[in-house]
Amino acid sequence: MGNRLDVDLPEYPLEIVFVLVQPEFPGNIGAVCRGMLNFGFDKLRVIGHDGNWEEETRKRAKHAQSVLDNAKTYDNWDSCMEDVSLVIGTSGKRELGTKIQFRHFLTPRDLIENLEERTGRVAIVFGPEGIGLLQDQLRLCDLLLTIPTWEGYPILNLSHAVTVVAYSMHQDVDLESKEERSMMDPILRRTLRETAARVAESLPIHDSKKRGAREQLIRTLMRSGPDEFEAHRLLGILNDAAEALESKLNYSEDLDSENPED
């Protein structure tokens, strides 16, 4: 009872990779494997682990040992994400006031709707137990995902959070999609993010507002999961905008240097 049956995994349009960042408790890694396989997912990456799994990890994985055996480990964020077309960070934190501007959350259902008829590799990233992903790590993500829990106690256990997301993806994704479009190349993704940052940095606004503008621009661009053609068009527009803004900024700085205040 409860054994792994000899049944092929679902062929999801998107290749969903679950990423754990520096998990603290060995048992949670095993429980994550079990939760993933319960809903037909088997691609796990772990940042900050050497891949020598503890006995407790094996024990908690139960009949999902194959997920653990095939899990990939990485020393850092960049090496883990270099072949990914879309990086989605998760958080259960609810922040109010000025901080809420930074957090533009999607629910799992929102995410599925936005990525409908897309193909490509998508990483869904979970932070360490207790603290979750740090703000600097969330800024490296293209989109933010949250599970709509009760506001009085919103933080889930790591393995529970992964299982809920896996369930949502399994339940709502369209396995019969006919008009699939490939998402942008990972290198193009990085270039698009860098160019969007150039635009934000050149805006004639106070420096304190530029980071928020950059995050808002990147989130808006990535929300629809642009394909290769769309990404190239967006990149051309952003590059033209960045060059125009930078030229204007440089001209203003030249005028200031020629006409210093008395």
KAKA-V68688 format. One record per residue. PSI is psi in whole degrees, 0 to 359 (NA if undefined). NEAR is the number of other C-alpha atoms within 12 Angstrom. Layout:
BEGIN
{{PSI NEAR} {PSI NEAR}}
END
This chain:
BEGIN
{{133 6} {8 9} {161 14} {121 19} {155 13} {73 7} {136 9} {147 13} {152 19} {149 22} {85 19} {143 32} {317 28} {143 35} {101 29} {124 38} {122 39} {129 45} {127 43} {129 44} {112 37} {57 32} {142 33} {328 24} {121 25} {322 30} {327 26} {326 35} {315 49} {319 39} {326 33} {316 47} {316 45} {314 37} {321 37} {311 41} {333 35} {331 32} {22 30} {19 30} {141 36} {10 33} {110 35} {137 40} {142 40} {124 43} {128 30} {27 23} {148 24} {358 17} {359 23} {94 18} {136 27} {162 19} {320 18} {325 17} {312 30} {317 27} {316 22} {339 25} {339 32} {240 28} {19 27} {34 34} {330 29} {325 22} {317 35} {317 39} {326 22} {1 18} {143 32} {141 28} {150 29} {152 23} {332 19} {170 20} {310 29} {316 17} {329 16} {325 30} {1 36} {340 21} {23 23} {139 35} {339 41} {128 47} {123 42} {118 42} {146 44} {149 48} {144 42} {3 34} {139 32} {114 25} {146 16} {175 10} {215 9} {333 10} {336 14} {339 15} {328 20} {331 29} {107 31} {87 33} {145 32} {152 29} {165 26} {321 34} {318 26} {315 25} {315 36} {318 32} {320 20} {329 21} {16 38} {136 32} {23 27} {150 34} {154 33} {178 30} {123 30} {129 41} {129 36} {118 43} {134 44} {134 47} {180 38} {154 31} {141 27} {310 19} {338 22} {194 29} {138 32} {162 23} {321 20} {327 15} {321 26} {328 31} {339 28} {352 29} {149 41} {325 45} {160 43} {139 40} {138 37} {151 36} {126 35} {75 26} {175 19} {132 13} {339 14} {339 11} {73 13} {344 17} {121 26} {155 30} {147 29} {308 40} {327 35} {318 25} {314 37} {317 43} {319 33} {316 29} {317 43} {318 35} {314 23} {316 29} {319 36} {322 29} {320 20} {344 21} {144 32} {107 25} {351 22} {17 14} {134 17} {328 12} {77 13} {142 19} {136 21} {137 27} {169 34} {156 33} {144 27} {324 30} {319 20} {323 28} {313 37} {320 28} {320 23} {317 37} {317 36} {320 24} {323 31} {322 38} {323 31} {317 29} {312 34} {319 32} {337 28} {358 30} {144 29} {60 22} {167 17} {145 13} {328 14} {340 13} {351 19} {323 22} {317 26} {321 26} {319 26} {314 32} {319 36} {317 30} {314 32} {315 40} {317 36} {318 24} {321 30} {348 34} {326 31} {0 26} {63 39} {142 36} {184 31} {314 24} {312 17} {319 23} {320 32} {320 22} {314 18} {320 28} {319 31} {317 19} {314 19} {320 29} {318 26} {318 18} {318 23} {316 27} {319 22} {316 19} {319 22} {321 23} {317 18} {320 17} {317 20} {322 18} {318 14} {321 16} {324 15} {319 13} {319 13} {323 13} {330 11} {336 11} {66 10} {151 9} {145 7} {NA 5}}
END
